[in-house]
Amino acid sequence: MQELPHTYRVGAASSPEGFVALSSPGLSRFESASPAEFGGPGDHWSPETLLVAAIADCFVLSFKAVARASKFAWTSLSCEVEGVLDREDRRMQFISYRVHAVLEVPAGADEARARRLLEKAEENCLITNSLKAPVALEAEVHRSG
């Protein structure tokens, strides 16, 4: 890991009509739009879906790092995140996030340890640590075979 602080840069550009072009050095450009809930087309990533995606992505990457450091064998991990946007104190904001993770482990794996590692991943996810709304983890561990 590089020394802190880390700096991330993203550019956004648009015309009055059309999508927002998002770019970052070294990454592929892509387009976003308002979600259907705000009158957008509903067929592009939006700031709202990108935020929720960042939570899911960070959780999975955090788990991979925690499991690797703990030398814990696992088969697969899927994660779905639900973010609830509402009005609070006269401002629209995300008021909660629910992370539903399903971890598959090999037969004979320690399920209690697997759950602890999932919890540790949630605790160490830098994206959720940067949010003000609460994050609830719902974890499932399944043995394969």
C-alpha angles and dihedrals in degrees: 000000000000120000117272142284099063120193124206123193128199127174126206126193134171145157124230090271124037140034132320113253111219122198140171129180111277095006134103115263116242139176132244134187140182113286120251089257088067097042096271126134094262093220100096136061110270132198087260095052091042090055092050090044090053089057093050093045094047092048093053093045090047091051091049090053094045093047092047092050090047093046089234117162117221136164107211143343128203124184133190121188126197119196119193116212116196142144114274125169088357092301129105109235143140106275100184145003129206118200113199110191127183114194123189117203133182120268110278095027119141104256094192090055090047090055091048090052091050089051091047090052090053091048092050099043104120092204095057089041087059095053127088098209117085120262121211121198120211108186131189125186119198127185116224123223 
